[in-house]
Amino acid sequence: MWNMNYLLFVMLPGLVIGIWAQAKLHFAFSKYSKVPVDSGLTGAQAARRILDNAGLTDMPVEEVEGKLSDHYDPTKRALFLSTDNFHGSSIAAVGVAAHEAGHALQHQSAYAMLNLRMALVPITQFSSTAYGIILLLGFFLGMMKVMLPIVIVLFSIITLFQLITLPVEYDASARAKEQLFRLGLVRETERAGVSKVLHAAALTYVAALVSSVLTLLYYISAARNDRS
């Protein structure tokens, strides 16, 4: 199963696309983390303004360790910003913080794709764990032909989750930009920088989806070849 076709048509393209997306993100974030916003607001302050304006005054904005570890936790209904973005007053920090606030606004408005993504989290977590175990068992026990249909089902769930994640992320960025400019948190001259940072971040999700689709197609092709 693990042959030259897998290397050439799955691993290599996925690796190249992933490296390209991470490089774009690193370049954009490095560049715009050095450009301060005219308002002087930190990421935490910008997120707080957006949340308060939406009536989410009780939602906490907390600092979390790590590089670009920023996220919105729908179970805790809280925003978590990495140290650089929590305290930073750059275009990058404010843009990322606003993006996470955008997820909170999605949750508040019961955005359908976010609700679907949340509903899929438990089964996706199970599928991710089971997929790896079953793949290894099939490989070491010489039962890949038997295990492959199960692997395809589990990996399809993982790929579906990543597919649903894309519109969620792009919508959060759209909400972020709308709020940043509507509330006057950034100036029109800073729009391009905010857009580049958020677009680069979204590309990492695109890269992950492309890699998953390539892998899934390879598994499906392998299963068809086994039956022929």
Secondary structure, DSSP 4 states (H G I P E B T S, - for coil): --SHHHIIIIIHHHHHHHHHHHHHHHHHHHHHTTSB-TT---HHHHHHHHHHHTT-TT--EEEE-SSS--EEETTTTEEEEEHHHHH--BHHHHHHHHHHHHHHHHHHTT-HHHHHHHHHHHHHHHHHHHHHHHHHHHHHTT-HHHHHHHHHHHHHHHHHHHHHHHHHHHHHHHHHHHHHHHTTSS-GGGHHHHHHHHHHHHHHHHHHHHHHHHHHHHHHHHHHHHH-
